[in-house]
Amino acid sequence: MAYVTSTLIQMANQPKVTIKARGLSIGRAVDVSQITIKRMETAGYKIGDVRIGSEQVQSEDGRTRNVSTIEIEIMKS
């Protein structure tokens, strides 16, 4: 709920907020966006662009691996 609260505070000051996550946090980012939209349904917020991708990161043992990423835009209608 802390992320939802932070998103709502940002939406009070900005016309658009982008929620970004990667790896195992992607599910949490989707949950935050959905809770925000449902909670503020009467305020007219909607999901904008959703971008998915991957990044290459170096693990501690020196291997290169791909990590999934997501960016979810929430904007005022």
N, C-alpha and C positions, 0 to 999 in steps of 0.2 A: 504493500500500500504506500510505502514511502516514494516509490517511483511514480505512482499514479498522482500523488499529491504534488510532487515536483513538476510533473507534466502539466497539471492544472494551473499551477502558479505561473509557469512559463506561458501557457496559453492566454493568461490574463493580460500579458504584456506584449506578446508577439502574435502575428497573424498565422504563423506556421511553426510547428515544432517537428524535429526529426528525431525519432527514437532509433538508436543504433545498437546493435549487439553482434556478438560473434560466438561461435562454438556452442557450448551448453547453455548459454544465456539467451539464445534465440527464442525459446519457448516463453521465457519471462517477458521479453520485449513484445511478443504477440499478445500475451495476457494484459500487459499494461495498456497497449493500444485499444484493445477491446473493452476493457473496464472503463477507460477514459471516454470512449465513444458512447457507451451505454449509459454512463453516469451523467454525461452532459448532452444527452439526446435532445433535450428541449433548447439547448443553446446553439444547435446547428453545426456542431463539429462533424467532420467526416474524414475518412481515410483518403489520402492523396496517393502519391506514387509509392510503390513498394519495390525496392530494389534488392535483389539477392545476388550473391557472388561468393568468391572465396579468395583467401589470401594465403601466401606461402609464409610460414613462420619456421624459425629454427628452434628445435626442441633442445632441451638441456644436454641430451646425449649427442648433439651435433647433426641430427637428421633434419631434413627439410620435410615439412608436412603441410597439407592444405587444411585450412580452417574455414568453415562456412561463415558468411556474414549476411546481415539483413539490415535494411534501413527502411523505416516506416514513417511516412509523413502524415501528420494530423494537421488539418487546417480548418479555419472557419469557413462556413458556406457562404 
